[in-house]
Amino acid sequence: MDLLHAALEKVGKSAEELRALLGSLLDDGSAYLVGSLAASYGNRCSDIDIHIFDDGGEGRGAPMMYFLDQTIVDVVQFDRMEVDQLVASLPSDWVPLGGGHCALGPAKSRKAQIRLGRWSTAIPLDDLPPLMPVETKDAVVAANARGALEEMICTAAIAHLIDARSDASAVRGGAWRRAASSMLELVVRSRGEVFVGAKWLWAKAAKVGLPREVIGRIDSVRVSDEFRRAAAELRVPDLDPFALVHVKANPSVEEFELNHRGFMLVNDQHLLDRDLMTDGTLAEEMDRIGPSAVLTALGIGATTLAVDDTTLDRTLR
């Protein structure tokens, strides 16, 4: 059974039915099945996602939706150059991490990570070569692992902030559980499961061979010590978010003075004291304005978290 047949069988459809539905659209370029079905996940309720790549420079069209009986078929058109540019930007340097490997250098955008996860697992509808060259596999794994690593560091930073602010064990526990899930995402990506999709995390963990009891321990993390023990078990380095994370002001924030007092306007609706404008390491800003103020600024979009890539690379080497 070929990959396309096996993927479409999950939703009870065939390649012939899909080609008949798409008709002349298939004349516009090379069509590939992408998404959870192509990545070997998905179920009978999944959508069928099709990306069509045009070599003639026509570029992206508006996303289109079709129905194959009750199954949604989403179609998006791209210029093939977008794939080539993404391949050209892949990292060439990485380090062992989490039982696999992780890139050095800044993480790619969330959008680029999603595309890498989809395009590297794409299945052609016809007799076509892989969308992304097979020899880029290690680089794709490294790139998407780096994205997961930086997200894990930021979620751990938020968990530390909540620890410092809240006495509610359920709130604190939820934050550390989220950080542990981010760690698990890092591990599965570093081991080759690069498809980006939170709802498939547990299936990806099983696919890379993590024992059920290990997955259970990750899911039960509720405090920082449990998070560190899980990191050691998964071969993820003990990274310090207080040194690695910078708290930066959102560029869209507007500053002004009123009655000789400084304020900032966030998203045209939140008015905050200008003293809450952040620009320093997580440790510095926690000391200056306190964890509650940092969390408030994050929550309303006045500030963002960013990982210091140079320091992180130095720590990983």
C-alpha positions as CSV (number, residue, x, y, z in Angstrom):
1,M,0.0,0.0,0.0
2,D,1.6,3.3,-1.0
3,L,1.8,6.3,1.3
4,L,-0.9,8.3,-0.5
5,H,-3.4,5.4,-0.4
6,A,-2.7,4.7,3.2
7,A,-3.1,8.4,4.2
8,L,-6.4,8.9,2.4
9,E,-7.8,5.6,3.6
10,K,-7.9,7.1,7.1
11,V,-10.7,9.3,5.9
12,G,-12.3,6.7,3.6
13,K,-11.2,8.4,0.4
14,S,-9.1,7.5,-2.6
15,A,-6.5,9.3,-4.7
16,E,-8.8,8.9,-7.8
17,E,-11.7,10.6,-6.0
18,L,-9.4,13.4,-4.9
19,R,-8.0,14.0,-8.4
20,A,-11.5,14.0,-9.8
21,L,-12.5,16.7,-7.3
22,L,-9.5,18.9,-8.0
23,G,-9.8,18.6,-11.7
24,S,-8.0,21.3,-13.7
25,L,-6.4,22.7,-10.5
26,L,-3.9,20.0,-10.9
27,D,-2.8,21.5,-14.2
28,D,-1.6,24.6,-12.3
29,G,1.4,22.9,-10.7
30,S,2.7,20.0,-8.6
31,A,0.2,18.8,-6.0
32,Y,1.1,17.3,-2.6
33,L,-0.9,16.0,0.3
34,V,0.3,17.8,3.5
35,G,-0.8,18.0,7.1
36,S,-1.6,15.4,9.7
37,L,-2.6,12.7,7.2
38,A,0.6,13.0,5.2
39,A,2.6,13.0,8.4
40,S,1.1,9.6,9.3
41,Y,-1.3,10.9,11.9
42,G,-4.8,12.1,11.3
43,N,-8.0,10.2,11.7
44,R,-11.4,9.8,10.0
45,C,-12.4,13.3,11.0
46,S,-9.2,15.0,9.6
47,D,-9.3,17.4,6.7
48,I,-7.4,16.7,3.5
49,D,-4.8,19.4,3.0
50,I,-3.4,20.0,-0.5
51,H,-0.6,22.3,-1.5
52,I,0.0,23.0,-5.2
53,F,3.4,24.4,-6.2
54,D,3.8,26.4,-9.4
55,D,7.1,26.8,-11.1
56,G,5.9,29.7,-13.3
57,G,6.0,32.4,-10.7
58,E,2.3,32.8,-10.4
59,G,2.6,32.6,-6.6
60,R,0.0,32.2,-3.9
61,G,-3.7,32.3,-4.6
62,A,-6.5,32.6,-2.1
63,P,-7.0,29.4,0.0
64,M,-9.8,27.3,-1.4
65,M,-12.2,24.8,0.3
66,Y,-13.9,21.9,-1.3
67,F,-15.9,19.0,0.0
68,L,-15.4,15.3,-0.8
69,D,-18.7,14.0,0.6
70,Q,-18.4,15.2,4.2
71,T,-14.6,15.5,4.2
72,I,-13.1,19.0,3.9
73,V,-10.4,19.5,1.3
74,D,-8.3,22.6,1.8
75,V,-6.2,23.8,-1.1
76,V,-3.5,26.4,-1.1
77,Q,-1.2,27.4,-4.0
78,F,2.4,28.4,-3.6
79,D,5.3,29.5,-5.8
80,R,7.9,26.7,-5.8
81,M,10.5,29.4,-5.0
82,E,9.1,29.5,-1.4
83,V,10.2,25.9,-0.9
84,D,13.7,26.6,-2.4
85,Q,14.1,29.7,-0.2
86,L,13.2,27.7,2.9
87,V,15.6,24.9,1.9
88,A,18.4,27.4,1.4
89,S,17.8,28.9,4.9
90,L,18.2,25.6,6.7
91,P,21.0,25.4,9.4
92,S,24.3,23.6,8.8
93,D,25.4,23.4,12.4
94,W,23.8,21.5,15.2
95,V,24.5,19.8,18.5
96,P,23.2,16.6,20.2
97,L,20.1,17.2,22.4
98,G,17.2,15.2,23.7
99,G,18.3,12.0,22.1
100,G,18.5,13.7,18.7
101,H,19.9,17.0,17.5
102,C,19.1,20.7,17.6
103,A,20.3,23.6,15.5
104,L,22.6,26.4,16.6
105,G,21.6,29.9,15.6
106,P,18.2,31.7,15.9
107,A,15.0,29.8,15.7
108,K,12.9,30.1,12.5
109,S,9.5,31.8,12.7
110,R,6.5,29.8,13.8
111,K,5.2,30.0,10.2
112,A,8.5,28.6,8.8
113,Q,8.5,25.8,11.4
114,I,5.0,24.8,10.4
115,R,5.9,24.8,6.7
116,L,9.0,22.7,7.4
117,G,6.9,20.2,9.2
118,R,4.3,20.0,6.4
119,W,6.6,20.2,3.4
120,S,9.2,17.7,4.6
121,T,6.4,15.1,5.1
122,A,4.4,16.0,2.0
123,I,3.2,13.1,-0.2
124,P,2.9,13.7,-4.0
125,L,-0.5,13.1,-5.7
126,D,1.3,11.9,-8.8
127,D,4.7,10.5,-9.7
128,L,6.8,13.4,-8.5
129,P,10.0,13.7,-6.5
130,P,9.8,14.6,-2.7
131,L,8.9,18.2,-2.2
132,M,12.0,18.8,-0.1
133,P,15.2,16.9,-0.9
134,V,15.8,13.8,1.2
135,E,19.3,15.0,2.1
136,T,17.8,18.0,4.0
137,K,16.2,15.7,6.6
138,D,18.8,16.3,9.3
139,A,18.7,20.0,8.8
140,V,14.9,20.1,9.0
141,V,15.0,18.2,12.2
142,A,17.6,20.5,13.7
143,A,15.7,23.6,12.6
144,N,12.4,22.6,14.1
145,A,14.0,21.3,17.3
146,R,15.5,24.7,17.8
147,G,12.1,26.3,17.5
148,A,10.8,23.9,20.1
149,L,13.8,24.6,22.4
150,E,13.2,28.3,22.4
151,E,9.5,27.8,23.0
152,M,10.3,25.5,25.9
153,I,12.6,28.1,27.5
154,C,10.0,30.8,27.3
155,T,7.2,28.5,28.7
156,A,9.6,27.6,31.6
157,A,10.2,31.4,32.1
158,I,6.5,32.0,32.5
159,A,6.2,29.0,34.9
160,H,8.9,30.6,37.0
161,L,7.1,34.0,37.0
162,I,3.8,32.3,38.1
163,D,5.7,30.4,40.8
164,A,7.0,33.7,42.1
165,R,3.5,35.4,42.0
166,S,0.9,32.8,42.9
167,D,0.2,30.6,45.9
168,A,-2.4,28.6,44.0
169,S,-1.0,25.1,43.4
170,A,-3.3,24.4,40.5
171,V,-2.2,27.6,38.7
172,R,1.4,26.9,39.3
173,G,1.0,23.2,38.4
174,G,-0.7,24.1,35.1
175,A,2.2,26.3,34.1
176,W,4.8,23.6,34.8
177,R,2.7,21.1,32.9
178,R,2.7,23.4,29.9
179,A,6.5,23.7,30.2
180,A,6.8,20.0,30.3
181,S,4.7,19.5,27.2
182,S,7.0,22.0,25.5
183,M,9.9,19.9,26.5
184,L,8.3,16.8,25.1
185,E,7.6,18.6,21.9
186,L,11.3,19.5,21.7
187,V,12.4,15.8,22.3
188,V,10.1,14.4,19.6
189,R,11.2,17.0,17.1
190,S,14.9,16.4,17.9
191,R,14.3,12.7,17.2
192,G,12.7,13.2,13.8
193,E,9.0,14.0,14.3
194,V,9.0,17.5,12.9
195,F,5.3,17.9,12.1
196,V,4.0,20.8,14.1
197,G,0.7,20.1,15.8
198,A,0.0,20.1,19.5
199,K,-2.9,17.7,19.4
200,W,-0.6,15.0,18.0
201,L,2.1,15.4,20.7
202,W,1.4,12.1,22.5
203,A,1.2,10.1,19.3
204,K,4.5,11.7,18.2
205,A,6.1,10.7,21.5
206,A,5.0,7.1,21.1
207,K,6.2,7.1,17.5
208,V,9.8,8.1,18.5
209,G,9.8,5.2,21.0
210,L,9.3,6.9,24.3
211,P,8.0,4.4,26.9
212,R,4.5,5.0,28.2
213,E,5.7,5.4,31.7
214,V,8.1,8.1,30.6
215,I,5.4,10.0,28.8
216,G,3.2,9.6,31.9
217,R,5.9,11.2,34.1
218,I,6.2,14.1,31.7
219,D,2.4,14.6,31.8
220,S,2.4,14.6,35.6
221,V,5.0,17.4,36.0
222,R,3.6,20.1,38.3
223,V,6.6,21.7,40.0
224,S,10.0,23.0,38.9
225,D,11.9,20.1,40.5
226,E,9.8,17.6,38.6
227,F,10.5,19.6,35.4
228,R,14.3,19.4,36.0
229,R,14.1,15.6,36.7
230,A,12.2,15.1,33.5
231,A,14.8,17.2,31.6
232,A,17.6,15.0,32.9
233,E,15.7,11.8,32.0
234,L,15.1,13.1,28.4
235,R,18.7,14.4,28.0
236,V,17.6,18.0,27.8
237,P,20.1,20.4,29.4
238,D,19.2,22.3,32.5
239,L,18.9,25.8,31.0
240,D,18.4,29.0,33.1
241,P,15.6,31.1,31.6
242,F,16.5,34.0,34.0
243,A,19.8,34.4,32.0
244,L,18.6,33.3,28.6
245,V,15.3,35.2,28.3
246,H,15.0,38.9,27.5
247,V,11.8,40.8,28.2
248,K,11.3,43.2,25.4
249,A,8.7,46.0,24.9
250,N,6.3,45.4,22.1
251,P,7.3,47.7,19.2
252,S,3.6,48.7,18.7
253,V,3.4,50.3,22.2
254,E,2.9,54.1,22.1
255,E,4.5,56.2,24.8
256,F,3.2,59.6,25.9
257,E,3.0,62.0,28.9
258,L,-0.1,63.1,30.7
259,N,0.2,65.7,33.5
260,H,3.9,65.2,33.6
261,R,3.6,61.5,34.1
262,G,4.7,58.9,31.6
263,F,2.3,56.3,30.2
264,M,2.2,53.7,27.4
265,L,-0.8,52.7,25.4
266,V,-1.0,49.0,24.4
267,N,-3.2,47.8,21.5
268,D,-5.1,51.1,21.6
269,Q,-7.0,49.9,24.7
270,H,-4.7,49.3,27.7
271,L,-3.0,52.2,29.6
272,L,0.0,51.4,31.7
273,D,2.5,53.3,33.7
274,R,5.7,53.8,31.6
275,D,7.7,52.3,34.4
276,L,6.3,49.0,33.2
277,M,8.1,49.3,29.9
278,T,10.5,46.3,29.8
279,D,13.9,45.9,28.2
280,G,16.2,43.5,30.0
281,T,16.8,40.0,31.1
282,L,14.0,38.2,32.9
283,A,16.0,38.4,36.1
284,E,16.5,42.1,35.8
285,E,12.9,42.9,35.0
286,M,11.6,40.7,37.8
287,D,13.9,42.5,40.3
288,R,12.8,45.9,38.9
289,I,9.0,45.6,38.6
290,G,8.2,42.2,40.1
291,P,6.7,39.0,38.6
292,S,3.1,40.2,38.7
293,A,3.9,43.3,36.6
294,V,5.9,41.3,34.1
295,L,3.0,38.8,33.7
296,T,0.5,41.6,33.3
297,A,2.6,43.2,30.6
298,L,2.9,39.9,28.8
299,G,-0.8,39.1,29.2
300,I,-1.9,42.3,27.5
301,G,0.8,42.3,24.8
302,A,2.9,45.2,26.2
303,T,5.9,43.0,26.2
304,T,7.3,39.8,24.7
305,L,9.8,37.1,25.6
306,A,12.8,36.5,23.4
307,V,15.7,34.0,23.8
308,D,19.2,35.4,23.7
309,D,20.5,33.2,20.8
310,T,24.2,33.9,21.3
311,T,24.1,33.0,25.0
312,L,22.0,29.9,24.3
313,D,24.4,28.7,21.6
314,R,27.3,29.2,24.0
315,T,25.5,27.1,26.6
316,L,24.7,24.3,24.2
317,R,28.2,23.9,22.7
